[in-house]
Amino acid sequence: MHRRGGKRIRMDDPPPEYVNPMTPATPMTDYGGQSVHEPETPNVNYSGFNVGAVANSTIAEAAPREESEDHTEEETRSPSPAPTKRITRSRGRGGDGGYVGRLAESPPPPPLRRRGRGGRGRGRGRGAAPPPAYSPPPVLLPGDDENSLYNILRFNKTAINQVVDMWIEEYKSNRESALVQLMQFFINSSGCRGKVTPDMAQMDHTLIIKKMTQEFDEESGEYPLIMTGQTWKKFRSNFCEFIQTLVKMCQYSIIYDQYLMDNIISLLTGLSDSQVRAFRHTATLAVMKLMTALVDVALLTSVNCDNCLRQYEAERLKARDKRASERLEVLVAKRQELEENMEEIKNMLSYMFKSVFVHRYRDTLPDIRAITMSEIGIWMEKFPAHFLDDLYLKYIGWTLHDKVGEVRLRCLQALQPLYECEELKGKLELFTSKFKDRIVSMSLDKETEVAVHAVRLVIAILKMHPDVLTDKDCENVYELVYSSWRGVAAAAGEFLNVRLFRCDEAPPPARSRRGKARLPNTPLVRDLVQFFIESELHEHGAYLVDSLIESNPMMKDWECMTDLLLEEAGAGEEALDNRQESSLIELMVCCVRQASTGEPPVGRGASRKHHHMLSKEQAKMVSDDRAKMTTHFMVTLPALLDKFGADPEKLTNLVAIPQYFDLELYTTQRQEGNLTLLLNKIREIVKVQTEAEVLETCGRTLEVLCGEQHAVYTRCNVARATVTDMCVNRYKEAIDDYRSLVEGGETPDADEVFNVINSLRKVSIMYMCHNLNDTNIWDSLFEDLPKCVRGNESGMPAQALVYAVRACFYSVLWSLHELEERGEGGPLRERLAAYCALCRDVVARGLSAELREEAYTSICDLLIFFAEQAGARRPALEADAALCDLLNDFVQEFVFVHHNYDGQDERRIEELHKRRNFLAAYCKLIVYNVAPIRRAADVFKHYTRRNRGQNEEEEGDDNADSDAEAV
């Protein structure tokens, strides 16, 4: 893209300070200590302002020297000299009218940065400490004029329009006095209590600023723009509104009178280059808002000019006898005046941009940089004919590398509306090609809000320039659907919807083998499954679902999903393979879970201190979604269980669906027959399946179905009793056969051993969710526990003994539950004492590591459950010194030990998770005062030793590097 006159704008060479992007991984150590590209500014005067001196002061001051490394954030940039001379507007038109010059092919030298007077002193807003969390409300001090513009706006006494009206009346009667009031307003708004006298109005503004700086005696470093509290927030709003209202109400005459704007722009330009942070911040905000107001005036002037031109053309095309010559002359004069006004406004805008913006967009104060980026985005959106140019866009592109997240965010927010306007497409091509990579990389920004806006901007770029983003760019955004930050993931989900999950054309009609028409979302669901498979993050389906469920209706299209699973592929369709079916079922169940609960997956919701609360509208939507989901799956779930009954992985997910049903719909919609089918399927699954995950899910589903508050409780409770009795009877049969063979001196074969293990597995899993104490199997279970200790080996499988230990643990807990609920605990005290004594022996002398681990976990949990004060009927369990020593020895042996799992990542992660659980169980005893605090010493010593070892290793590396350098 070539500029006017054939000169090419170089946007690909950002300032050296931005060469190394300040990504989260490589943060910049110093912002602004390097040079930046600035436009070559000819020495052109506008209304008395020495443009050349202001814009090129940095070049004049530049000198090569080493930057010290102790710069603080509050060190200001080297300011430009303030303008010193005022001349009339007509004399200021001698050059290019203040138009921003062409971009220099090479940047100027870096600006020198020097500390203000007083070094790092706290006074005058330079290097001051940050403001307190709360600032006191404003009060009138002795000597303050309560009728000044500053105090009127500070105390919000009068409407802004009325304040401006009163000032305009004053200006018309005595413009010198009104100007002094306005200058005083800007000085006071900076936190300075200095007085601007009528005599000072005739002085050079440089001298006025110098005098006000000397009178800036505020030691706290506070000033109105950074003070906290509702009152000061309102003042900031009034400050901005006052400037814009003033320009709006003066737009037809006063702003062109060669007096008001000349003086105000001169004063604010000088203040914006002040070493005093309060002056610089306040003046920069004022100039930026002043430019925004002038942009609005320019737009209105442009419209009036176009209307005038149309009226002139309409009048000129009339027949000679009907043409009014006087009207033509009036229209020509009016058009000429409007064009002069437009040129004048552009001159003012260009001058303020060169003298303020190009210096302050890289100010050391992040708030100032953020203000400049916010306002330039507004100018580009409102007045693209003037500001939407590569000459201005480059400043936003360079500032995308800013080290402060708020500034980066303002850049993205400035660009967003530009990319959403199709009419601006042509003017953004060069900018997009130069800064697209940076914008895409910002989707990984350490600041969550910045990352969210970066993804949204990438979406806008994708819509405007579909061919600009490469596959690699898209993949970087795709991966963010698995981000732990929900806002980022949702934005990435919207990107997926635009890029992948959309139907540009209506798909050809498709039917299943038996003739049922496929739903419109069918191809999208297929794409979703394929995306999930290719992402290779199959344990995180819930995160993918959470990213899309609020933005894509296919995530709740239950009929479409179940049709793909139940209906055979028709002509021209490709059937789902086993992996695709498993992935679709997993995603479908994740959708069911979130749609029926409204809760995001673990890690994406609110913190534990701030529980996720649904609004009334959200709760209503969740209730409706749950009802629709229940209505559909009440009918289709038995068929799904029947089709995939032989696949444990699919069953584990499918059997969990009833946990999210609205069970009352079984009776209100007369679906008791389907409930019976579901219960029969669950019974068959428990009977046939041996996988622990499937059985555990069945147990939890039965627990939910058997809630006493539901109308279907009786029917479900009967089914539960049938399932639990079946498991207990199978256990009794298997263990009786096994013991008979052992007592008879025979060796049980593999089938009999398997029957014992499988039956005990089912009993322990059902015991976890359902009270089986009424089946009286405690004695039979406890009979085998002594066989867990070395010396009492009987040949019983170790895995079966693990399940026996676990089943006895749940039996004790159900006895405690009965005691708390009904006051009937049975022989709880005796069973607890016997079980704990046996577990202590197993921890010390267990046959296998699995048995010792199970016994250790049981003891730790029981110590927590029975740590409360014992009553007349409630037993207590105390951790004596011997038991604490035993548990500590276990932790030292099983937790703080290194295993080599080279090439076995899954096993390494599993073992690490197990060791963390062991350590957490032990530390919980100390946290809850079950074990004395001194028992934590043996845990802490490992962390101390580990940290010491890391420090020594780092020192060793440093010494090795030094030796290498010496060699």
Number of C-alpha atoms within 10 A of each C-alpha: 14 9 12 9 6 8 12 14 19 17 21 14 16 20 20 16 21 22 11 13 19 20 17 13 9 9 14 17 10 15 20 21 19 15 19 24 23 23 20 19 21 18 16 21 24 28 28 19 25 22 23 17 22 24 25 21 17 23 16 14 15 16 12 9 7 6 11 7 8 7 16 11 14 18 20 25 24 21 24 24 18 27 21 16 15 19 15 14 19 11 12 20 16 12 13 15 21 29 20 21 15 17 20 14 15 13 18 18 18 21 24 21 18 14 17 19 12 11 11 14 16 15 19 28 26 23 22 17 15 11 14 12 8 10 17 11 13 12 10 10 8 6 7 12 12 13 10 15 22 22 20 18 23 23 17 14 11 10 12 19 14 10 17 20 15 12 20 18 12 16 17 11 11 11 16 18 16 20 20 18 21 19 22 21 18 22 27 22 25 24 21 23 17 16 17 19 14 14 9 14 16 11 12 17 24 19 13 20 19 14 15 18 19 11 14 21 16 15 14 15 23 23 24 21 20 19 21 18 13 12 18 21 16 14 21 21 13 19 24 16 15 22 20 20 18 20 22 16 15 17 19 12 9 16 20 17 11 14 18 19 17 21 20 18 22 25 22 27 28 27 31 28 26 26 22 22 28 27 29 27 25 26 27 25 22 22 23 25 22 24 25 22 21 23 22 19 20 24 15 14 19 16 13 16 20 14 13 20 16 13 14 18 13 12 18 16 10 11 9 10 6 10 14 13 12 9 14 17 12 13 20 15 13 16 19 14 13 20 16 13 21 20 16 20 20 21 21 21 24 22 27 23 23 23 28 27 25 19 23 23 23 22 25 20 20 19 16 23 26 24 20 28 26 21 19 26 26 19 22 21 20 18 16 15 13 15 20 20 17 21 18 18 20 21 24 24 26 26 24 25 26 26 20 20 20 16 26 28 24 25 30 27 20 21 25 21 16 24 23 16 12 11 10 17 15 10 17 20 15 19 18 19 13 16 17 19 13 17 23 20 17 27 26 21 20 13 16 17 18 24 29 25 25 31 29 21 26 27 26 21 23 18 16 20 17 12 10 15 17 10 9 9 15 18 11 14 24 19 15 25 25 23 18 15 17 23 18 27 27 26 27 32 29 22 25 22 17 15 15 14 20 14 13 6 6 7 12 8 9 18 18 18 13 10 13 13 13 19 17 17 20 19 16 18 20 17 15 22 22 15 15 19 17 10 14 9 13 14 8 16 22 21 25 27 28 26 26 23 18 14 14 18 10 19 24 19 18 17 18 18 21 19 18 20 20 14 16 18 19 17 11 9 12 9 14 16 8 11 12 17 17 21 18 26 23 23 26 23 20 23 24 27 23 21 26 23 16 20 17 19 19 11 12 16 15 14 10 7 6 8 9 13 11 14 9 9 9 12 15 12 16 19 17 14 19 22 18 17 23 24 18 14 20 24 16 17 21 21 17 19 19 14 13 17 19 13 14 18 16 21 25 21 19 23 26 21 21 22 19 21 23 18 22 16 17 19 13 10 9 11 15 16 11 17 20 15 16 21 20 14 19 24 19 14 21 22 16 12 18 16 15 15 16 22 25 21 23 26 26 20 19 26 17 19 25 20 15 12 9 15 16 19 16 14 15 22 17 12 20 22 13 12 21 22 15 18 22 21 15 20 24 18 13 20 21 14 16 21 14 12 15 15 9 9 9 11 13 17 10 8 9 16 18 15 19 24 25 22 25 28 27 28 26 25 24 27 22 20 19 20 17 22 17 7 11 10 19 17 10 14 21 19 11 15 19 18 20 29 20 15 11 11 13 12 10 18 15 19 16 21 26 23 23 24 25 24 26 24 25 22 25 21 22 21 22 23 15 17 16 13 10 9 13 14 19 14 10 21 18 10 19 23 14 12 20 18 12 18 26 20 17 26 26 17 16 23 19 16 14 15 24 24 18 20 26 23 19 21 23 20 17 18 20 17 13 18 18 14 9 11 8 5 14 16 17 17 20 15 18 12 12 10 14 18 13 16 22 17 15 20 20 14 10 16 18 15 9 7 9 7 12 8 8 9 10 10 12 15 12 10 15 14 11 15 17 13 14 20 18 13 19 25 19 16 22 16 12 13 13 22 21 15 13 9 17 16 9 13 18 11 11 13 12 11 11 12 12 12 12 12 12 12 12 12 12 12 12 12 12 12 12 11 10 9 8 7 6
